[in-house]
């Protein structure tokens, strides 16, 4: 009887602890989880399962890895929030798999993404023609984001949190010198001052970083 009560108490405590840890890690849909997120969640689930399986093990020894994994993931989230380059390495970068009605075969092979997967995701979005697509991005989560030629144009960010996206600059046929000249015309002396910048309607739109008091 005591053993059943012990297991019940551990189960309730671990349920509350794991729920709290997942809540503190932030709100993200399952399909938007990065590889690192999935790995941490699986590890936490395994540790919790072992804690319930071996009631003779000191309970705090089972709880400690869960708390440690949360701290590691929380600190990692803070770190990559401030560093886009590290964020791109860990979370990856969206891949253009269709551009102006043409499937980018080299990018498909690089991402190990086949035509069957592509056509399935297009069907799920009710898109029947490749030629009607302006851009299709394979997101880090595996989701396909599609922008059609007759719809709203996709606005590519040129600067994100102080970092220039040279890939997007190349897509619009511009270079870093052009971007720096455009910023200077708006009184911005460094890209590090910029929180977000895009090119829309033939104009560069800039949002500066908030000043710290």
TAFEN-V230405 format. One record per helix or strand of 3 or more residues. SS is the DSSP state (@ for helix, = for strand). FROM is the first residue (numbers start at 1). TO is the last residue. Records with the same first field share a line. If there is no record, write none. Layout:
# TAFEN-V230405
SS=FROM-TO / FROM-TO
This chain:
# TAFEN-V230405
@=2-24 / 30-32 / 35-53 / 59-82 / 84-91 / 105-110 / 115-124 / 130-132 / 166-171 / 176-185 / 191-193
==95-99 / 133-138 / 144-148 / 157-160 / 194-200 / 203-208
